């Protein structure tokens, strides 16, 4: 009997915590880490999944010797980028130096599918394309 009461209390507290977390703005919730690897000539994953209305820490890692970029103009236009990271994005494109990485904190409210490519000469032609799916 005592164990059943304890279980009910724990479940009640868990439900209350879930309601409180759902009511918090995205900036107060813990960020979801999304990592994308750029290589010769592709993105991994090719289809990047990002949650809507939740803070995301997007880490772009270039595993190649040469530079690549993460060009997703419509995605970045729709996103609210952390002011400290805004300068890392130029016209919807993030440059990632060879063997380097760039991290950007953002929130995107609009679910949908956004195109992604590397806009360096011929990289998209060689298959460096993908999509960002906001769910």
N, C-alpha and C positions, 0 to 999 in steps of 0.2 A: 504494500500500500504506500509506504513511504517513498519507495523507489518510483512509483507511478506519479506521485505528486512532484517529485524532483524532475522527472522527465517532462512533465507538462510545463513546469516553470522554465526549464531550459528552452523548450520549444517556443514558449511565449516570448521569452527574451530574444531569441533568434529572429522571430517574426517582427518584433518591434525594431530590432536593429536593421533589418532589411527595409522596413518602411522609412526609417530615418535616412539611410543611405540613398534610397531612391529619391528622396526629397532634396538631397544636397545638390547644389549646382555642380556642373562638370568640373569646375576648377577646384572644388573641395574633395572630389573623389580621387582615388588613387589612379594614376595614369596606367594605361595599357601599353606595354612595350611591343613595338612592331619593328622587326629587323628585316632589311632588304639587302641582299648581297648583289653588287654589280660586278660583272666579269666580262671576259671577251667571248661572246657578245650576247649577254643575256642578263635577266634579272631573276633572282631566286628569293622568294617565289615569283613566278611569272604573273600570278594573279594575287595581288596584295589585298588582304582583308583588314578593314578598319571599322571599329564600332562607331556608330553615329552617336552624337550627343555625349561623348565621353572623352576626357583628355587622353591624348595619345602621345607617346614619345616615339617618334619615327627615327630610327637609326639606319643610316645608309652607309654600307661598308663596301669599299672598292677592293676586291681581291686581286685586281690586275695591276700590272706595272704602270700602264698608261692611264691617263685620266678618262673619266666617264661623267655623265650627268644624269640627273633624275628630272626629266622634263614632264611636268603634269600641270599645265597652266590652269585648266578649269578646276582641278582639284584644289590647288593652292588659292585660287580666286574665291572658292566657296568656303575655305577654311578660315578659322580665327587662329592666327599664328601668335605664339607667345612673343611679345615685343622684343625680348632679348634675342630671339632667333630670326626675326624678320629680315635682317640684313643678309642672312645666308641664302635668301631666295631672290633671284633676279629674273623678273618677268616670268615667273612660274617655273623657274629652273634652278636646281641646286647642283653646283659643280662639286665633284668628289675627286680629289687628287689620287693618283696611283698609290695603292696600299694605305689609303687614308679613310677617314670616316667623318660623317657629319650627323649631328643629332638635332632634331627640331621638335619642339613641343607644340601641339596644336589641338584644336577641337573642330570637328566638322559636323554640322547639324543636318545637312541635306543628304539622305541616302541616295545612292545611285552608283553608276559605273563611270569611271573617269579613265581616259586614255593616258598611257605612260610610254615614254620612249627615251632613248639617249639621242640627243640632237647633234652629237658630234658627226662629222662627215662620214657618211655611209654606215654608221653603226646601226641605225634602225633598219636599213636595207639588209644588213647581215643578221637580222633577227633580234636586235635589242629593243624589243617592244613588250608591252604588257598592259595590265589594267589594274586600277585600284577600285575595289568594291567596298562601298560604305553601306553597312547594314545596321 
